[in-house]
């Protein structure tokens, strides 16, 4: 029964992470389109400055995608969780 609860919590956490990632991508696309529109309306023949914030934000989106879908790259190990729990509760760490 405890394992079922743990799996349910992990499943909910994964669903929430995917929804947040979808929202991040949607906001990135909308903001990118807005910057391109501003560039088009103000200096269509000028330097295409929106590329820099679009690419910068793309790096953040890629990191978020790796965190959500990449699995092991950002995996949290049980020992690290126990260490953090010990730190938060004020008990000494058993691992040294």
Secondary structure as UniProt FT lines:
FT   HELIX           2..43
FT   TURN            44..45
FT   HELIX           50..69
FT   HELIX           72..74
FT   HELIX           78..89
FT   TURN            94..95
//
